Amino acid sequence: MSAPTVQEKKKVDLSRLRNIGIVAHIDAGKTTVAERMLYYTGRTHRIGEVDDGNATMDWMDQEQERGITIVSAATSTEWRDHRITLIDTPGHVDFTVEVERSLRVLDGAVALFCGVEGVEPQSEVVWRQAEKYEVPAIAFVNKMDRAGANFERVLEQMEDRLAASPVAAVLPLYKDDEFVGIMDLIDEKAVYYADEDLGRTYHEEPIPEDRLDEFQSLRDRLVQQVCEHDEELFEKYCMDEHIEPGELRSALRKATLAREAVPVFCGSGLKNKGIQRLMDAVVDYLPSPEDLPPVVGIKGEDEEVKRTHTRDEPLAALAFKVVTDRHVGKMVYVRVYSGMLQEGTYVYNAENEKRERVGRLMQMHADHEEKRERLEAGEIGVVVGLSDTTTGDSLCEEEHPIVLENIEFPAPVLSVSVQPSSRADRDKLLNALSRLSDEDPTFTVAYNSETGETVISGMGELHLQVILERLRREFNVSPAVGEPKVAYRETITENSAFEYKHVKQTGGHGEYAHVVLQVEPLPAGSGFEFEDEIKGGDIPKEYIPSVEKGIVEVMAEGIYAHSPIVDLKVRLLEGSHHEVDSSERAFNKCAKKAFREAFTRGKPRLLEPVCSVMVTAPDEYSGAVSSSLSSRRARITSMEQRGERNIQVVNAMVPLAEMFGYSSELRNLTAGRAEFDMRFEHYEPVPRSIADEIVERKREEAEQD
């Protein structure tokens, strides 16, 4: 990161602020379009290219090497006297967390679609995320210079796959099969971009004669679509009066903010065409903080609190991202909804009820810092010094507390085990994993005391590959990686009893203990019960705890498959002792032997963890999804239709052991258009044929250990 470079920005009226994100499927051209936006607004003096590895917004080494966006990058620029905070988000499904937390705090979105590929799988995912947070959107159909690009087809796919209401505001303009510019349906102009200065300048001409009929037909359709959302314009339309461009823009803005229409533009980021009209659309159609309803939060137990988007209200801000920088330390990205954050003052974290000091304030330009003295309502920036703040925390004034709606993150779907390559690396590895999980809520770390493994979980193979690469590069740790083990359990299916006498003679005191144990199965989830039924002092009271302790120790080790034993009751029925040779140690040993034998005679069963799995996929894939789940020993519990876009939700109970590799299979099966959520539910018996294989394998592993 560079040192602070820019002095405090001039104050901008709230109505002239735009907080937007660019969202799309991977390789739709988000970063390329963002680079042109920065260049044309004068924010940068050269155009960075993704393929050359020098894009401003893809600043991570791995982003430049892989040619994809991995983390969302924020910057601020100006266009037509408006300040635009722009966040370029990843398109790969593994990094959906970056899209989720960006859309939570942004006011508007630019949805990019490839003119050739159209509405792709991840486009549907990010569109659903924008719908969840009720974010108004405009669309940009990119790559119109490529063979096979079809603007009309993309509009149709937006209706069919997204249930959106697209309104074409421009048309692509070709000359001798070469994409040369656009036709503006609102201003009724043909726009041509100059190649010699990277599209910075352009000129407008009348619509070409050979396109007039097509143009007029599509403009009439635009006017008709817009008039449906404005009564006054509808009357003018019915009276066949000419509707001015300003009137159209005003009505289309109203419909966009109400999420009743999606203005659609087109161009080519790589060929430097159509970007300025897109920037105009950001200003003309996407909301300012003033256009938003008051932000709603909770005070105390359940008292609702509202804050309007103004600098005069008490502070309300949301921490939506945490980054650890090797030079700066912990950096907390915040969106200020009301009031003001000022350098050197104290804020109140309403989640953990702690006061924290605001060290430094910054505005980010990708990985470069620009010093700020304050962040005001409507602005997005970075705070340094909030050591106890995590993603989703609400920052406010102690006298005016408010807890804002948190950010919902999808559960991780893929896990691997990691082991330090040496004892010296153990602490370094755990520290590095802790810091990375603080940054990314979809990356989790868990230690399994049962298997002795550290298990890391993420959103997919690429996600975990990037994490492992960051461990190597940033923390100088290279752990060994393996597939995690399934935590099986054992129980019995029948009552069983066993009597055992432990007698050992030595030169001095011997060992003597005698117990009769009965074991009984309990319902799933009941755990362990121990019942002492000794009467008349056959076994002295001081030895009873040793009997129970011995049983518990064996249960932890396992007998049948070297897995913990659960859901049974042990009754201590009878026994005897020796006045001299009996001891706690003797009864502990005796109980272990008796329990092992009784358990073995109780027809033991192996139990496996079973998860509830919910798969959300387009209806056309529901059969393939059900078949795939069934092949993994799934028990499908329900199937239901959701929403207007023919989305099918398949619910099933599936053994955890069968879910390894499922995320990759599901993506291949549905062309990446499905997503799933998995949660542990309970343990169930493993089918006998499969159990025999598992038991044999676990016994071999135990012998090797």
N, C-alpha and C positions, 0 to 999 in steps of 0.2 A: 504494500500500500504506500502511496505517496504521502508527503506531509501536506497539511492544510495549504490550499493555494488561492482560495477565492474569499473575498470579504463578504460581509453580510449582504444577502440578496435584498433588492428593493421590495417593499411591501406591495403585494398584488391584491386587488379586490377579490373577495371570495367568488364572485360571479365569473371571474377570469381564471379560476383554477380548474384544471382537469387532471384527475388521477385515473390513469388507464393502464390496462394490461393487454399484451398481445398474446393470444392463446390459439393453439392449433395442434394438429397432428404433427409428428416428427417429420422434418424435411419439407414442410410446406413453405418455408422461407421466412419465418418470423424474424430471425436475427438479421437476415439480409435486408428486409424491409425496415427494421429498426435502425440499421446503419444509415440508410438513406434519409430517414427522418432526422437523424442527428446532423447529417451533412447539410441538408437543405435548410435546416433551422440555424445553421452556423455554430452548432454545439461542437462539432468536430471539423477539422480542415482537410480530412481525407476520408475516403470510404474504405472501411475495413471489410475484408472478404472472409467468409467462413472457410472456403476451400483453401485460402492462403494461410489460415491459422492466425490472422491478425485482426479479427473482429473485436471492436471495442467492448461489446456486451458479453462476449465469450472470453472471459479473462483467465479462467482456470486452465492450467496446463492440460488437464485431461479433456477439457472442452475443445481446445485448439487441436489436440492430437486426434480426437475422435470425430471432430466436425459436427458435434451436437451440443445443445445447451443442457447443462446438468443442474445448475442452480439459477434461480431467478436473479436477474441483475436489474438494478434500479438506476435511473438517471433523471435529470430535470432539464428541460429545454423550453424555448419560447417560440410562439408562432402567433402572428396577428395580435400581439399584445396580450396573449394568454400564456400563463405558465403551465406547462404540461409535465407532470411526473409520469414517467413511462417505465413499466416493468415488463421485461422480456422474459417469458416463462418457458420452461422446458416442454417439449412435445412428447417425450418418451413416457410411456405409462408408468415406468418404475419411479419416476420423479414427480408423480402426481401431487405429492405434498406441497411442492413449490407453487403449483397452480392453485391448490386449495387455499393456502394461507394468503396468497396474493389476492384472489377474488374476494376473500373475506373483508379486505380493507379497501379495495378499489371501488371507484364509483361507476366506471364504465369499462367495456371490453371491446377490443378489435379482434374479431374472429377471422383468422386467415384460412383460406381453402386453396388447394392447388387446382388450377384451371383444368389440368388433365385428370388427376385422381379424384377430384371432387370432395365430397364429405367422407372422410376416412374414419376408421374406428376410433382413434383417440379424439377426433373432432367431436364425436358423439359424447365421449366421456367429459371433456372440458365444457361442452355446451350444457350438460346436466349439472355440472358444478356451478356454472354461471346462473342457471335457473334456480338452483338451491338458494343462492344468496341474492336473487332478484336483481341481477346486474344488467342494466340496459346494454345493448350491443349494436355495433355496426359491423359489416362484413367486408372483406377485401378478397377478391378472387385473384390470386397471384399466378405468375408463370404463364400469362396469356401469350407470350412469345413462342411457347413450345408447341410442336406439332401435336395435334389431338386435343388442344385446349378448347373447351366448350362452355361458354358463359351461361347459356340457357340451361344446360344440363345441371350445372351446379345449383342454380336457382331451384330447379325441380327437386334435387336431392335435399336441399335445405327444408323444403316443405315436407317431403316424404319421410326423411330420416330424423329430422330435428323437430318436426311439427312447428316450424318457425313461419313467420309471415314476411318473406323477403320482398323488398321494394327496390328494383333496379334503378339506381340514380344515374348510372352511366352505361355506355355500351362500348365494347372494344372496336377499334378502328384499324382496318387492315388496308395495305396497298401492295398489290402484287404478292399477296400471301404473306407479307411481312407486317408484324404488329408495329404500328407507328404512333398510336396515341389512343385517345378516347373521345367519345361523343357525350357531352354533358346534357342529360335529359332535362335538367332543371334550368340551366342557363341557355340552353339551345345553341351550343357552340361545339365545334370540333377543336380538340386540343392536340397540338403536335409538340413533341419534346425534342430539344436539341441534343444530338449525340456528342457534339464536340466539347461540351462542358458538363458531361455526366448527367444530363437532364436537369441541370439547375435552372435553365431558362426554357421557356416554352412560348408558343404563340397560339392565338385563337383565330379560327376562320369560320365562315358559315358551314353548315352541314353539307357534305358533298352531294351533288345532284342525284347520283345513283343510289344514295342511301336515304333520301328524303322520305319516301313512302314508309320504309321500315322504321325510320326514326320517329315519324309522326304517330305511327301505330303504337309504338312502345311508350311514347310520351303520353298518349291518351290513357294507356293502361296505368302509368305512374300517377297521373292526375286523378284517375278514378279510385285507385287504391288509397291515395292520401285523403281524398275528399270523404271517404268513408269514416274518417276520424275527426272531421271538422264540419259542423252543420253549415256555417256561413259559406265555406268553400263549396260545399255540396250544392247549395242553392245557386251559386255562380255557375257551377258546372252544369246544373240542370237548365240554366238560362243560356247556356252555350256562350258564356262570357269568358274572355281570356283571363287566365289566372297567372299573376306575376310570380317570378322566381322567389321573391322574398316571402310571399304568401305561402308558397309550396314548402319552403324551408321551415317556416314557422310551424305549419301544421305537421310536417314530418318529424320535427323535433318533439312536438307534443306527443305524437304516437310512439316515438322511440323511447321517450322517458317513461311512458306507461307500459312499455314492453309489449306493445301491440303491433309494432312494425320493426323491421331490421333493414335499414338502408344498405344497399349493396353497391360496392365500387369495384373496379378492377384495374389491373396494370401488370407491370413486371418489375419486381424489385431489382433483379439482376441487370435488366436493361434500362433501369432508371426512368420508368414511365408510370405515371398515375399516382405517384406518392404525394405530390402537393395537394391534389384533390382529396386524398385520404386525410391529410393533416387538416384541411379545411373542414372535413366531415367531423373530425374529433371535436373541433371547436363548435361547429354548428349543431351537432346532434347529441353528443354525449353530455351527461349532467355535470354541473359544478356542485360543490358541497351545498350551495344555497338551494339547489333543486331537490335535495334529499329530505325525507321525513326526519324528525328528531331521532337521535340514537336512543335506544331504550336499554336500561340496565336495572339491576336490583340493588336495593339498599336494605341491609339487615337480613331478616329471614326471607321475606317475600314482598317487600314494598317496592312497587315499580317506580322508577325514576326516569325522566326524559331530559335530554339535553339537546338544544338546538345547535346547529353548526355555526357558532359565532365565537369571536374572541372574548365577548363580554360574559359568557357563562363560566361556571367553575370548570376546572380541568377534567377532561375525560379522554383517555388515550388507551390504545390497545397495543401490547407488545405482540407482534405477529411473526417475528423471526429472530433467532439468536445465532450469532456467528462468533467463533473464536479466532482471532487473528494473532499471529505470532508476534507482531510488533505492537499492536494497539491493545490486545486483550479481548475481553468480552464486549461485543457490540450488539446492542438490542435495537432492532428495527421497530419503529412505532408509527402508528397512525393517530394523529391528534384530531379528535372529533369536536371538541369544544375547549375554550380556554387557551392556555399557553404553557409551554415548557420552556424554562429559562435556565441557562447555564449557571451552575453554582447553587441552585436552590434545591429544596427537598421535595420529594413526591411520596405519595402513600400508595403502596401496593395493596389493593383491596383483597387480593386472593390470599396472601400470606400474612396480611395485617402488619407489614413492616414499613418503616420509613427508610428511604434511600436517597442518597445525594446524587444529583445530576452532575456528573463530572464534566464531560464535553458533549457538545451537540454538533452533528455533522449532516450534510446532505451528500449522498453518494452519487458518483458518476462511474458506474461499474465498480471497479476496485479502487477508485481514487476518492479521497476525502475532500470535502469542501466545508470549511469551518462555518458554523452558524452560532449566533448568540442566543437565538430563540427559535422555537418551532410553534407555529400558531394553528388555530383551528383550520382544518382542511388540508394540512400539510403532512407529508411523510418524510421521516428522517431517521437518524441513528443517534442513540444515546450511549455514551461510554460511562461506566461507573456503577451500573445497576447489577451488582454481583448476585443478588437473590431473586432476580426476575427471570422468569422462563416464558416460553412460548404460550400465548393465550392469557397472560396476566393483564389485569386492568390497573392503570395508573391514574391517580386522581389526587385531590386535596383531602387531607385527613378530616377537615371540617365538613367536607361534602363528599362522602364516599359513594362509589358506584361500581358495581361489578357488571361488566359488559358481557354479552353473549360470547362464549368461548368458541374456539375453532374445532370442528370435528375432523378427525383424521382417520383414514382407513386403517384397518388392522394389517400388520405385516403378514405376508403369505408364504415366504420362503425362509428357511433357516439352515444354517451350517454351524458346525462346531469349530472353535478356534483354540489352539493351544500354543503358548509361548514356546519359541524354539529353544529357550534356555531359562533357568531359574532367574537369571538376572533380568530377563525381559518381562517377567510376570507383572511386576508393578507398573512398568511402562505401558504394557498392553492394556491393563485394566484402566489406567488413567486416560489413555488415548480413547478407548471405547466409551468411557464415561463422557468425555468432552464431545465426541461425535454424536452420541445419543442426545445430549443437551441441545445440539443444533437441529437435529432431525427427529421429530416425533414419530416418524414411521420406521425408524431404526431403533430396535430394542436390544438390550443385553440382559441375559439371565444366566445365573450359575445354577446348575443342576447338581445338588449335593449327592443325589442318588447315583448318577452316572459319572460324577466328577468332571463334567464338561462345562465350558463356557459356551453358551449358544447365542449367536447373533442372528437377528431376524430382520428382513427388509421386504421391499415391494417386488423384488424379482432378481434375476441373475445379474443383470447389469448394475442394479443398485448396489448389490453386495460386492461386485467386482470393483466398483468405484470406491467403496468404503475400504476394501482391502488395499487398494492402490494408495489411498490417502494415508493409511497406516504406515505404509512403506516410505512414502515420500515426505510426509509432514512430521511423522513421529518416529521414523527410523525403526519400525517394528515389523517383522515379517513372520506372522504366526503360521503354524501348520493348520491346514483347513481340511475338515472332513464332514461327512454327513452326520447329523445328530442322531443319537440313539432314541428309540421309543422307550418311555418309562412304563414297563409292564407291571402288573400286580398279580398276586396269587391269592386264591381262597380255596375253601373246600365245598363240597356239594352234599356231604352226608355226615351225620353224627358219627363220632368215633371215640373210643376210649383206650387208654394204655396205662399199664402199671409198670413202674420201674424202680428198682433198688440200686442205689449207687453205693457200692462198698469197696473201699480201698484200704488195705492194710500196709502200714509202713513200720519203720523201726520205732517211731514214737507214736503220737496220736494218729489214728486212722481217719478215714472219711466215711460218714454214713448219712444217707438220706433216702427216703422212701416216699414216693408220691403216686397217686392215681389221678390222672387227668382225663377229662372228657372235653372234646372240642365239638362245637356246633356252628353251622353256617348262620350268618345273619343277613338281613336284606341289604342290597347294594347301598353303599354310602353310610352304613351304620358304624363302621370303624371297628374298634376292639373293646370287648368287655371281659373283665376278670371277676370271677365269683369265688369267694372263699367259703366252702361248706364244711370245714373241719370242726368237729365237735369234741369236747372232752380233752383238749390239749394234746391230741395225737401228734400234731406238729406245733411247737411253740409259736406264739404270735410273732416273735422277733424274726422268725425264719420265713414267714409268709411273703414279705416284700421281696426277698431274694428269689422266691419261686416266680413271682410275677415279673421281676426284672429279667430273669433268664429267658422267659417266654418272649418278652418284648425284644430282647437282643436277637433272638433267632428270627422273629418276625421281620426285623429290619434287614437281615441278611437274605432271607428267602430260603426255601427248601427245594421246591419243585423245579424252578427255573431261575434261581438266584435273584429273585425280584421280591420287593416288600410284600408282606402278607397283610390282607385287609379283611374286614367284614366277617369276623368270627368271634365266638364267645368261648372262653376257657373256664371250665369249672374244676376247682380243686376238690375232689370228692373225699379222698382218704389219704392216709400216710402214717408214717411212724418216724421216730427219731432215736438217737442214742445219746445217753447222758454225757458221754465223754467225746465221742467221735463226730457228732453232728455239728455243723457250722453253717454260716450263711453261704460260704463258698461251696460247700457240699450240696446244699439244696439248690443253689444256682445251677450247678452242673447237672444234677438229677433232673431238674425241670426242663432243661434244654433237651436232654436225651428223650425224655418222655413225650415232650411236645413234638419233636421231630417224627417220632414213630406214630403218634396219634394223628398228626396232620397227614402223613403219607397214607394212612389207612382210610382217611376221610374223602378219598377220591378227589384229589386236588384239581383245580381248573386254573388256566391262565386267563387273566383279564387284560384287555387293551383299552387305551384311551379312545373314545369316540367323540367326534366333533360335529357340531351342526354347521352345515355348509349352505350358503345361499348364493346361487349363481344368477346373475342378471344378464340376459342376452337377448338380442333380437329374436323375434318369434321363429324366424326361418332356421335358427340353430337349436331350437329347444329339443328336437329329437336326438341330435348328435350329442348334446350336453347330457341328456338323460342316459343315453347309451354309454357314454364315457364314464359317468358316475357309477352306473351299475357294474361296469367292469372292474371298478375299484371297491367292490363289496358294499356299495352304498344302499341305503334304504330310503327311497324317495318318499317324503312325507306330504308334499303338496306342490302344485304348480298353479300359478295365477298370473293373469294379465295385469300389466301396470301401465297407466297413462294412455296417451293417444298415439304413441309411436310404436305400437305392436311390440312392446318389451315383455318378455316372459321371465318370470322369477321362479326358479326351481329350488326348492328346499329339500335337504336330505341330511341323513345322519351317516357319517362316513368314518371308518377307522383311521386314526391319524397315520398309521404306518402306510396306508395306501395313498396318502396325499402328497408324498414327496414327488416333485417334478410336475405337479398338476398345473401350476401357473403357466408353464411353457406349453403343456399340452392344450390347455384351454385357449391360449392365444392362437396356436396353430389351427385349432379346430374351428375357431370362429373368426379367423382373419383379424384377431385382436379386438373384436367388437364386444367382447364379454368381460365382465369383472366378477370377482367372487369375494366373499367374506367368510372367514372360518373361525369358530370359537369352540374351545373345549367344553364338553357337556358332562360326561360321566364315563365310567368304565363298564364294559360288557365282556362276556366270555368270548374267547377266540375259538373259532371252529376247530374241532379236534385235529383234523389233518394238518392245518396250518400251525396249530399249537405245538405239535410234535416236532416240526422243523425248527421252530423258534427255541423250544426247550433244548434241543440237541445243540444248536448253535451257541446258546448262552452257557451251557455247561462246558463246551469247548473253550469259550472265552475265559470262563472262570478258572479252568485248569491252566491256561496260558498265563493268567495273572498270578 
